Amino acid sequence: MTNFPPETALQISKPPSQQIQHLPTSQLKTKANTHEPWRRDPNGTSNLGADGVLRSLNANRTLVLDYRRLTPEEVKEYATPFGQEALDALVGVDGRDVVDEAVLWAVPEGQKRQTESRNETLVKVRQ
C-alpha cells in the first residue's frame, strides 16, 4: 500500500470559522495513509472534514480529486497531531456515515473561502 507523499498537506476542516493548521502528511503515520489508490495533485492538499471524510484537493482547492471515509479510529489518529481541540471536535465522527456522493465530492466550505480570498488578493495585487 502507498503512503501519502511528504509534500501533501493536511488540514482538518471544522466549521469555516475554526480552521486548524496544515501539517505535512509525512508526519502522520496512520492507517488512513495506506488506502489505495489516492488521486492527488502534487501541489494540492489533503483535508479532513468535520464529517470524517479525508479529501484530496487540487492546488486551487476547487476540486476534490479523491476521498476516504475514515473510521472513528482513523479520524482520531489523523487528528491527534492537531491537539486536544481537534480531537474534541471530532469525537465520535465516522466518515463511513457519509454516503451522499454530492457531499463526498464537494469542496469543504472553509476551503472555498480560502481560495476565494486568495483569488481576490491576486486580483488586487495585479491591479
N, C-alpha and C positions, 0 to 999 in steps of 0.2 A: 504494500500500500504506500501511497505517496504522501509525504508531509507537505504542508503549505510552504512555499518558498519564503526565505527570510525577508524579502523586500515587501511582502504583503503586510498591510497594517490591519489591525482590528480596532473597531470602535463599538462599544456597547451602546446601543441606541435605546435610551429611555425616552419618556416624553420629550419633545423637542427642546423644552426649556432646561432639561437636565442632562446634557451630553457629557460623556466621560471621555477622558484622554485616549489617544491612539497608543497601541503597543504592538511592536513587531511580532508577528505570529511565530517567529523563530524562538521567542522566549516562552511560548506556550506549548507545553508538551502534553497534549490531551488526546483522548481517543477521537475527538471531533476532527483533529488534523489528519486522520488516516483514511477518511472516506474517499472513494474514487467514483467517477472522475471528478475533478474540481476545475471547472472552466474559470479562467481568470484573465484579467488584463494585467500585464506586468507593472503597469503604473496605477492600477486600481487599488481597492481596499476591501477588506472583509468587515462586515458589520453584523454584530449580534444584536438583534432587536429585542424589545421588551416582550415579544411573543415567543422567544426561544428559537427563532429561526436565524441561522447564520447565513448571510447573503454575501456573495461575491459581486462587487460593483465595479463598473468601468471607471476609468480615470476621471471622467467628468461627473461621476455619480448620478448619471441619468438613466442607467440601465442595469438591471440585475442579470448577471451572466450565469449564475448558478446559486443554489441554495441547499442547505441541510437543515432538517428539522431535528433539533437536538433533544436528547433525553434530559430530565432534570439533573442527572449526574454530570452530563457533558456541559450543561449550562453552568453548573456550579464550578466545574474545573476551569472553564473558559473565563468566568467572571472573577475568580479568586485573585488574579494579579491586579485587579482594579480596586480591591479593598472592600471593606465591610459595607459601604454604601451600595456598591453594585450588587453584592451578594444579597443584601436585604431587598433590593428592588426586584430581584429575580427569583426569590424563594418560591418553590413550587411551580415555576414556569416549565411547561413541557411543550416544546416546539412541534411534537408529533400531533398535538391537538389542532394545529393549523392545517386545514385541508383545502381551503378555498384557493384555487390556482391564481386568481387575481391578487389575493393577498400575498401569496408566496412570491410572486414575481414583481410585486410593487416595490419601488424605491422608498425606503423609510422617509417619513416627512422631514425629520431632522436633517437628513442628507440632502433633500431637495432644497431646503432653505439655505444650507451652506453653499450649495452650488449656485443658487440664485444670487447670493451675496457676493460670491467670488466673481460672477459674471458682471454684476453691477459695478464692482470695484474696477474690473478690467476696462469696462466702457468708460468710466470716469478718468482712468489713467490715460487712455488713448485720446481723450478729447482735448 
